[in-house]
């Protein structure tokens, strides 16, 4: 998944990182399409750096809210 490209030249690309809420929504959409995903699979789906700890935290919150 790509996010907002804000600058690009021959050597570098700069992206605006999504907020935690945007990440939550992206993860929920992934889980709606394919019910069972590992943290590694979610992590690899993003084309921008997102820590696996952040993904775990979001998943934990979603589980505690009975969203997944």
N, C-alpha and C positions, 0 to 999 in steps of 0.2 A: 504494500500500500504506500502510495506516495502522499506527501502533504504539500503545503504551499511553498513553492519555489520563489524566493525573494531576490536572488542574485545568481548569475551564472556567467562564467567566462571559460576560457580554454582549460584552466587548471582547477577551478573550484566551483562547487555549487553550494549555495546557502539556502537552507529551508527554515521556515518558521515552524517550530515544534508545536504539536497539538497540546491543548490543555489536558488535565487529568479527566475532565468531563468528556472531552472529545475522544480520548482514548477509551473511556468506558463505553461510549456509544459504538466505537469501531469494534471493540471486543465483543459486545453484545451482538452486533451484526454478523460477525464471524461465526459466533456460536449458533445463531439462528440458521445460518446456511449449512453448517456442518456441526452437528451437536457435540461430538467428542473431539476435542483438540487438546493436545498437551501444551504446557507452557512454552516449550521449545518451538512447537509449530506456530503458536501465536507470535512469539518473538521473531521468528523467521519470516512471517508474513509482512512485517513492517520494513520499509526501505529507509527508515531513519532509526537512529539509536533509541531504543527503549529498554530499560533494564528489566531483567527477569523478575527482580524484586518488586518493581513497580507493577508488573503484570500480576504477580502473586497477590499483592495488596488489593488491586482492583478486583480480582477474582474473589478474594476473601470477602470484600465488601459486598459484591454482588450475591454471593452465597448467603451472607448474613441477612440480606434484604429479600431473600427468596426470589431473586431475579433469574437465577440459573440453577 
